[in-house]
Amino acid sequence: MQLDPEDEHAGAVIHHRTQVVHLAKQFFKHCWRHATYVFSDIPASDSEITPQEGELLNLLVQRATDEQAGVRTAQRGWAR
């Protein structure tokens, strides 16, 4: 997680606590549900995150590494 969204050189924080990652996931879902499009000519969608996105977030909550998540993504046929 980036420390300062305005300053890309400010560093980042890596969280290992499941509760913190779960909170970030819930915050993401909330923002996703209530987001609006910047460009008015693009139709808004009422859909939530896809099941695949939810599963990927669950892998992150379970502390899966990028490599583990990549393997599972390939096994499920999500990536080509």
N, C-alpha and C positions, 0 to 999 in steps of 0.2 A: 504494500500500500504506500503510495507516494505521500511523503510528509507534507509537502506544500504543492498543490496543483499548479500554482503560478510560477514555481521555480523548479525546473526539472533537475537542477543540480543540488537540491536540498537533501537528497537521499530518500531512503524508503525504510519501511518497517516490515519485517516478516513476522507474522503471528503464527504461533504453534498451538495456541489454545483453541480447542474446538468451539468454545462459546463465542470467541471473537470472530472466527470465520463464519459461524452460523449467523451472528448478528449482521455481518457484512452481506451475507446471502439474502437475508430478509430485507435489508435496506435496498439491495439491488432490485429485488422483486417489487418492492413498494415503488421505487423510482420508475421501474419498467411499466408498471400498471398505470401510473399517473403522468407519464411523459407526454409531451406534445411535440409535434413536428415543427421544426424551424421554418420549413418552407410550406406555405399554406396549400400549394398545388399538389402536395403528396397526401393521399388519403390516410387518415389515422386508422390504426388497427386496435381492436378491443382485445386482441389475443394476449395471453400471458406468454411466459417463456415456453419454448418448445420442450417436449419431454427429453430430448437429447441434451438441451442446455441445462435442464434440471439435473439430469444424471451426471453431466460433467461437473456441475457445481457440487453435487454430492461427493464426487471423487475428490474434489479439492478439500471439502470438509473432512473427509476421511484421511487427509494428508497424503494423498497419492502424488507421486512425483510426476513431472511432465512426461517422462518416459512411460510410466505406468498408465497414465491417462491416454497417451498416444497409442499404446498397445491395445487398450480396451476400445478406443475409438476405431482403430483398424479392424479389430475382431467383430465389432458390431456393424461394420460396413458404412460408417458415417463419413469416412475419408477415402479418397481414391489415390 
